[in-house]
Amino acid sequence: MSILNLETYQPLTETTAVQLALELNIFDADSQITCKEIGDGNLNLVFHLVEQKSSKSIIIKQALPYAKVVGESWPLTVKRAKIEADALKIFGHLAPAYVPEVYYTNDLLAVTVMEDLSHLSIARTGFINGETYPLISQHLGEYLAKTLFYTSDYGLGPAVKKEQVQKFINPELCNITEDLIFTDPYYEAETNEFEEGLRADVESLWNDEDLIFHVSVLKKSFLTEAEVLLHGDLHTGSMFANNSVTKVIDPEFAYYGPAGFDIGQVFANLLFQVIVNNDNRNIFINHVETVWNVFHKEFSRLWEVENKEKLVNTQLFLNHVVSKYFEDALGFAGCELIRRTIGLAHVADLDRIEDENVRLTAKRKSLELGTLLIKQRKEINGLTEFITAIKETIK
């Protein structure tokens, strides 16, 4: 029986992934194909298929009905695969240089077949191994400007945007974000994970009523402000790169939310390298600056030439919008710094530091910087003050 005729969802195996590729005529029927499951994330199977004679290759990604990090006790809908595929198609249309090409999707199987990026490296892994990817911040600034402007009321028009908001209702994965970023790190939740050497720091954070107030404000923004179509999980493990190419992957958390969330995720995941990478610290500070400067310039250009809301097409209102995005981004970056340090899903930038004292010091700086960005996001007026705050906190 053809795998495409299956009436119920079944996880693929390496054998059935090859069968699917042949059913889709991606490879010739007599091709010699190797297939390996390479997924290292929490929510999906990822198969790398290579035709031996031509070296033609593809990726098949399939959503699992549970989170691998926990197991089948944490069920998830596989309908998120459609959201991811639809988001990839939209982002690929808006910023084709920075998104892998989608070849095929199947909602029943929760499958997306896409461009193979294995000639590139996962950006986080590259950074840890000493790479700095000189163009990644320029590329991310352009990606953010295009995807956030063209999915907003100003780029789409309000009526079309409202239709898109309905298509990207993503309650299960938004719930993960709401819990793991905005809730669990701020009390003694079972999902938290941190070293005993950080307990005093963590308990101090739990008892900081001012911090919890500001996190609650940011959570309210995440819950209620449908400004743009977000990637929703835009960390350096969701990017492939080399010295000339950047590709953004895995938008399964996509939904309509506050624009500053994606920007803040990028800031925070570059800031982990600012914290831990003494040799290349200034390079990563420059990356943070470049992301914002390129975003601001390109978003402003699009605002002036593509805006569908004529009455707001003024410099004054543009400044208002961009200032809000920046303030929100600082707060969301702070939340990401904290949750990746003491929450469920850590980052290797911190956890792979072998020396315990060095590792704990880095994690304390992450908590300190995260707290500062959350609580003082309204007082940090612009990029220069942001960079100053970073340098003063990590020195």
Phi, psi and omega in degrees: 000136179294137179298333181288349179263003179299135183264351178229152179295135171220136175299138177288156168245174177300324180291313182285337174295319176296317179301319179298314180300322178290320177300328181274000181059030175288326175239157174295151185300329182264014182292147171264111188242132170259146182220134179222134175279119189241007185296130177238012178269192187258346194237356192216160163263141179227122182247134176253116182247134180227128172276122194294320186289314184264345186066013174298139186216155178216168171242134170245121180246133180229131177288137174268153181276020178199168177269121182300328183297335180247318182113192186291350175287351177242078183289149178221148176287141176278357177297343178298338179297324178293318178300315180298313181297317179295320178295318178302319181294317180293310180297324178294326176290320185280326184220065190299334181292342190240014183222137178293150179284137177263127181263328187195145172225152177220111185292324181297315181274354183058045187243141170231129176255127188215174178303138176278126180249021187290351173283350177255174178245149170298129189301317181300315179298318177299316179301314180299327181273006173105358177284155177234348176046083191299336183258358189297322182288324174297314180297317181293323176298317178292317179302312181297316181300315184287314183289324182281322178290310188287350175255007180268173173303327185281332179266330182260329194093144188300320184294313180295320180297320179300322176296320180291324178303318180298323183288340185245029169292122191224063193297320184294313182285328172298323179297323176300313179299314182300321180283308191282335181259320191251355185232294190302321181295349189255010170205176186278073180274151180297333183285343183291151179213117179205157181286149183300331178295346178260000189302316181299320179294318182291317180294327175297320178296316180299329184267005182272094184296327179294317178298313182296325174300311183293323176296322178296323176296316179294321177298319177301318177300315180298323183285330196239345188256095182273069186280316189210165173280113180270149164296313172092349180206051194271067177258174186286352169277352177254025179224137168255147183203158159220198185287351181229351187229142172226133176230133180259130185235176167060052177273043182288345175271011184301138174191170178273118183208193183288132186303325182297344182295309179297318180298317180295323177299318178296312178307307187299318185284339167283326181293333175301322177287327174301321182289316191260340191258086183298321185292323186246021185304313182295329177296318182284329171298318177296324176299316179300314179299316184294318177307310183291315183298317180292316177304309184300315182295312183288320177298319179296320178297313179297321179302318184286325188255342186240002188293128179268356179250090191297325184290341179258004183280065179229156179296324181297313181286325175303314179301321178298313182295311184294323177297320177296315179303316182295312179300314178299319182299320179298314180296315180293325175299318178299318178298320179294319178300317182289313186291328179284351180263323185232358183269201187287316187250101182278179174242144181293335178310319180269312190290337182273004174288118188286318182290122186298317181295318178295318181296314180295323177298316179297320181291324176295321178295322178297316178295319181294314180294319178300316180297317180299314183295324178292311188281333185246018184299330180280338181269343179277102188264087173097174188296319183299316179292326176300310181296320177300317179297320178300309184297320181290330182283323186263359184295000000 
